Amino acid sequence: MPKRSLFALLALSISLTACQAARLNPPMDAEIIADRDYVVDDTELVVVTPSPSEARSLMQKARPLGYAVLERDTLEGLGLTMLTVKIPSDQDGASAIRELEGLEPGVTAGVNHAYAPQQAAPQTSSSREYATGMLRWPQPGCAAHLPIGVLDSKLVGPARLSVVSADFSRSSVNERALHGTQIVTLLRSPGMLRSPRIYHADIVSPTAGLGDVASVDSMLRGLNWMIGQDVRLVNVSMAGPYNKILDRAFANAGRAGVVVVAPAGNDGPRQTVRYPAAFQSTIAVTAIDAEQRVYRNAVRGSRIDFSAPGVDVAIRMPARRTYVSGTSFAAPFVTARIAADPAMRNVRRPAEVRRKLSDGARDLGANGRDPVFGFGLIQAPPGCSA
């Protein structure tokens, strides 16, 4: 079968089974096909079931058909059991998904997509720090009222200090990417959050042809671990394709009271919001510069929730101050805004967080919510205490 026809069949498989095991909300088939190459391993699938008993029953039926379980995880915080499954050599992804989902009720199967940090090349042209002033953030910083989860790459240097960390990456290689270190440093930078409790999960691994990316299975393991640590606010500065497994898991996390903040994506103004930011259970953030202009590479779309500084943002790394750009670096400002608000301590629904943030946002662009800036630029919470 030609490659494009195979992936068209995969897209159809995703659409037809979207309502079978769970209420999912996939995008148009064309978007799914366009993301066909963002896969960490095209010989495996990720499968989730509602409980271990369904997982056991599924594999009893699937093993005689040539499927092999590579890994099994009980994700109690997400209410799921996850299997990473090797596809039989005579099967393709689309037919394997259909077959597995037909063997046992409640099963959702999907490819193991890749999710990349949303950052541009390091910038050194700027000489000012504008972000906290734009947010009307008090100079001494704000107390953090909620623990913060960071799903990202490995931490290096001082960023590892006073952080609870766990490794869920697919490789033992110590990647040199500084993305996770920059995100944590930004959250803890002077004048931002004072002594925040941060739980960090390394979910990023070097992958041939894709660079440093997170996989679906590593993201779910990290998210589940954070729920087990009683973390209900999670920053994941990654973006990539729609995935049924992530759709189901993030919806479950939202129902469990977890608020996930994610970057809208850096694929350019002709593209729509990427995932997981595009899920209704997630807060989607775009980036703006010091003049309140949207980042030139930021995506657009109705799922944009809020704007935050994300162009030439200063980060005080150990050796020197560096400047970074991308929707990746806008997301932590929204995460910090939520953590610093005493009124958010008992809020457990992403929709309620979205409503509370929109009440205090500064409108940008067209009146009201728009596909470029969302509800507008977040502002420091009125209850912020230094």
C-alpha positions in Angstrom: 0.0 0.0 0.0 1.4 3.5 -0.8 2.6 5.4 2.2 0.1 8.3 1.9 -2.8 5.8 1.5 -1.6 3.9 4.6 -1.6 7.1 6.7 -5.0 8.1 5.2 -6.2 4.8 6.5 -4.6 5.5 9.9 -6.4 8.9 10.0 -9.7 7.2 9.2 -9.0 4.6 11.9 -8.5 7.4 14.5 -11.7 9.1 13.4 -13.9 6.0 13.3 -12.8 4.8 16.8 -12.7 8.2 18.4 -16.0 7.6 20.2 -15.6 3.8 20.7 -13.8 3.6 24.0 -13.8 7.2 25.2 -15.1 10.6 24.1 -12.3 11.9 22.0 -12.0 15.0 19.9 -9.7 14.4 17.0 -8.9 17.1 14.4 -9.5 16.9 10.6 -7.9 13.9 8.9 -5.6 16.2 6.9 -3.9 17.3 10.1 -3.4 13.8 11.3 -1.8 12.8 8.0 0.4 15.8 8.0 1.9 14.6 11.3 2.6 11.1 10.1 6.4 11.3 10.6 6.3 12.6 14.2 6.6 9.1 15.7 9.4 7.9 18.0 9.0 4.3 16.8 6.7 3.2 14.0 6.9 -0.5 15.1 5.1 0.1 18.4 1.7 1.3 19.7 0.6 2.7 23.0 -2.5 1.1 24.4 -4.6 2.2 27.4 -7.4 0.3 29.2 -9.6 1.3 32.1 -8.0 -1.3 34.5 -5.4 -4.0 34.7 -8.0 -6.7 34.2 -8.9 -5.3 30.8 -5.2 -5.1 29.9 -4.7 -8.7 30.8 -7.7 -9.8 28.8 -6.5 -7.8 25.8 -3.1 -9.3 25.8 -4.4 -12.9 26.2 -6.3 -12.2 23.0 -3.5 -10.3 21.3 -0.5 -12.5 21.9 -1.6 -15.3 19.6 -2.0 -12.7 16.9 1.7 -11.8 17.2 1.6 -8.7 19.6 4.3 -8.5 22.3 4.1 -6.3 25.4 7.3 -4.2 25.7 6.2 -2.3 28.9 3.2 -2.3 31.2 2.3 0.5 33.6 -0.6 0.9 36.0 -1.3 4.7 36.0 -3.5 5.0 39.0 -3.6 8.8 39.0 -4.9 8.8 35.5 -7.3 5.8 36.0 -5.6 3.8 33.2 -3.4 0.9 32.5 -0.9 1.5 29.7 0.8 -1.0 27.5 3.6 -0.3 25.0 3.1 -3.0 22.4 5.2 -4.3 19.5 3.3 -4.5 16.2 3.5 -7.9 14.4 5.9 -7.6 11.4 3.1 -8.3 8.9 0.9 -5.4 10.3 0.8 -1.7 9.8 -0.1 0.9 12.4 -3.7 1.5 11.1 -4.7 -2.1 11.0 -3.1 -2.9 14.3 -5.0 0.0 16.0 -8.3 -1.3 14.6 -7.5 -4.9 15.6 -6.5 -4.1 19.2 -9.5 -1.8 19.8 -11.8 -4.5 18.5 -10.5 -7.2 20.8 -11.6 -5.7 24.1 -14.2 -3.0 25.1 -12.7 0.2 26.6 -9.4 0.0 24.7 -7.8 3.0 23.1 -4.7 2.4 20.9 -2.5 4.9 19.1 1.0 5.5 17.7 3.7 6.7 19.9 4.0 10.3 18.7 6.8 12.7 19.5 6.5 16.1 21.2 9.2 18.8 20.9 10.2 21.8 23.0 8.8 25.0 21.6 11.9 27.1 21.5 13.8 29.1 18.9 17.6 29.4 18.7 19.1 31.3 21.7 18.9 35.0 21.4 21.6 37.5 22.7 20.4 40.7 21.0 18.3 42.1 23.8 19.6 43.9 26.8 16.5 44.4 29.0 14.2 42.4 31.2 10.7 43.3 30.5 8.5 40.3 31.4 7.7 41.0 35.0 6.9 44.7 34.3 4.5 43.7 31.5 2.7 41.4 33.9 2.6 44.0 36.7 4.4 41.5 38.9 5.6 42.9 42.2 9.3 43.3 42.4 10.0 41.1 45.4 8.1 38.3 43.7 5.1 36.3 44.8 4.6 33.4 47.2 3.7 30.1 45.5 0.5 28.6 46.9 0.6 25.5 44.8 3.3 22.9 44.0 4.3 23.0 40.3 5.0 20.0 38.1 7.4 20.4 35.1 7.3 17.8 32.4 10.5 18.5 30.4 14.1 17.5 29.7 16.8 16.7 32.2 17.9 19.3 34.7 21.6 20.4 34.9 23.5 22.6 37.2 21.8 24.6 40.1 18.4 24.0 38.6 18.5 20.5 40.1 18.7 21.9 43.6 15.6 21.9 45.8 13.6 20.1 43.0 12.0 16.7 43.4 13.0 14.8 40.2 12.1 11.5 38.5 13.4 10.1 35.2 10.8 8.7 32.7 12.8 9.2 29.5 13.3 6.4 27.0 17.0 6.7 26.9 19.9 6.7 29.4 21.8 9.2 27.2 22.3 12.4 29.1 21.1 14.9 26.5 22.6 18.3 26.4 19.4 20.2 25.8 18.9 23.0 28.3 15.2 23.4 27.8 14.0 21.9 31.1 16.8 23.8 33.0 15.6 27.0 31.4 12.0 26.4 32.3 12.7 25.7 36.0 15.2 28.6 36.2 12.5 30.9 34.8 10.0 29.8 37.4 12.5 30.3 40.2 14.1 33.5 38.9 14.5 36.4 41.3 11.3 38.5 41.5 9.1 35.7 40.1 8.1 32.9 42.6 9.5 32.7 46.0 10.7 29.2 47.0 8.2 27.3 44.8 7.9 23.6 45.3 8.8 22.1 42.0 8.4 18.4 40.9 10.3 17.7 37.7 9.9 14.7 35.4 12.5 14.0 32.7 10.4 12.8 29.7 12.8 13.8 26.8 15.1 11.6 24.9 17.2 12.0 21.8 15.4 10.3 18.8 16.9 9.7 15.4 15.6 12.2 12.9 13.6 14.2 15.5 16.1 15.5 18.0 15.3 15.7 21.7 11.6 14.9 22.0 9.1 13.4 24.5 7.0 10.4 23.7 3.4 9.6 24.6 4.3 6.9 27.0 7.0 8.9 28.8 4.6 11.9 29.1 1.9 9.8 30.7 4.3 8.2 33.2 5.5 11.6 34.2 2.0 13.0 34.5 0.8 10.0 36.5 3.8 10.4 38.9 3.0 14.0 39.5 -0.6 13.2 40.4 0.8 10.6 42.9 2.8 13.5 44.4 -0.4 15.5 44.8 0.7 18.0 42.2 -2.3 19.6 40.5 -0.6 22.3 38.4 1.7 21.0 35.6 3.7 22.9 33.0 4.6 21.0 29.9 6.4 23.2 27.3 6.1 20.6 24.5 4.0 20.5 21.4 3.2 18.0 18.7 0.5 16.0 16.9 -3.0 15.0 18.1 -2.9 11.6 19.8 -5.8 9.6 21.1 -3.9 8.3 24.1 -3.0 11.8 25.2 -6.6 12.9 24.6 -8.0 10.3 26.9 -5.3 10.7 29.6 -5.4 14.5 29.7 -9.2 14.5 29.9 -8.9 12.1 32.8 -6.3 14.3 34.5 -8.6 17.3 34.1 -11.4 15.4 35.7 -9.0 14.5 38.5 -8.4 18.3 39.2 -5.1 18.6 37.3 -4.5 21.9 35.5 -2.0 21.6 32.6 -0.4 24.7 31.0 1.1 24.2 27.6 2.6 26.2 24.7 0.3 26.8 21.6 3.2 26.0 19.3 5.8 27.6 17.0 4.7 26.2 13.7 3.8 29.6 12.2 0.7 31.8 11.8 -0.8 29.6 9.2 -1.0 26.6 11.6 -3.4 25.8 14.3 -2.8 25.2 18.0 -0.7 22.0 18.7 -1.2 19.4 21.3 -1.5 19.0 24.3 -2.3 22.7 24.3 -5.3 22.2 21.9 -7.1 19.9 24.4 -10.0 21.5 26.2 -8.6 20.3 29.4 -5.4 22.3 28.9 -4.5 26.0 29.2 -3.0 27.1 25.8 -0.5 29.9 25.8 0.9 32.0 23.0 4.0 34.3 23.1 4.3 38.1 22.7 7.2 40.5 22.7 8.0 43.6 24.8 5.8 45.7 22.4 2.9 43.3 22.9 3.2 41.9 19.4 2.6 38.3 18.9 5.7 36.1 18.3 6.2 35.8 14.6 6.3 31.9 14.7 3.3 31.5 17.0 0.4 29.5 15.7 -3.2 30.9 15.6 -6.6 29.5 16.5 -9.7 29.5 18.6 -8.0 27.3 21.2 -5.5 30.1 22.2 -6.3 30.9 25.8 -3.8 33.5 27.0 -0.7 35.5 26.0 2.5 35.9 28.0 6.0 37.2 27.4 7.9 34.8 25.1 10.2 36.8 22.9 13.7 37.6 24.0 12.9 36.6 27.6 15.9 37.0 29.9 16.9 33.9 31.9 19.7 34.2 34.4 21.7 31.0 33.8 24.8 30.3 36.0 27.4 31.4 33.4 25.5 34.3 31.9 22.2 35.9 31.2 20.7 34.4 28.1 17.6 35.4 26.0 15.2 32.8 24.7 12.1 32.9 22.4 9.2 30.6 21.8 5.8 29.7 23.2 7.7 27.3 25.5 8.8 30.2 27.6 5.4 32.0 27.6 3.8 29.0 29.3 5.7 29.2 32.6 4.5 32.7 33.2 0.9 31.5 33.1 1.9 28.6 35.4 3.5 31.0 37.8 0.4 33.2 37.7 -1.8 30.3 38.7 0.6 29.2 41.5 0.8 32.7 42.9 -2.9 33.2 43.2 -4.4 32.3 46.7 -7.8 32.0 45.0 -6.5 29.1 42.9 -5.7 26.8 45.9 -9.1 25.1 45.8 -9.9 25.4 42.1 -9.8 21.9 40.5 -11.4 22.4 37.1 -9.4 23.7 34.1 -12.5 25.6 32.9 -12.7 27.5 36.2 -9.0 28.4 36.0 -9.5 29.7 32.5 -12.5 31.8 33.7 -10.6 33.3 36.6 -7.5 34.1 34.5 -9.6 35.8 31.8 -11.3 38.1 34.4 -8.0 39.8 35.0 -6.3 39.5 31.6 -5.4 42.7 29.6 -7.3 42.5 26.3 -5.0 42.6 23.2 -5.9 42.7 19.5 -9.5 42.4 18.6 -12.1 43.0 21.3 -12.7 40.0 23.5 -11.1 36.6 22.9 -9.5 36.3 19.5 -7.4 33.6 17.7 -4.1 35.5 18.0 -4.0 36.6 21.7 -6.8 34.6 23.2 -8.3 36.3 26.3 -5.2 38.6 26.3 -2.1 39.2 28.5 -2.2 37.7 31.9 -1.6 39.9 34.9 -0.3 39.3 38.4 -3.0 38.1 40.7 -4.6 40.7 43.0 -3.9 38.4 46.0 -0.2 38.1 45.2 1.9 38.4 48.3 5.6 39.1 48.3 
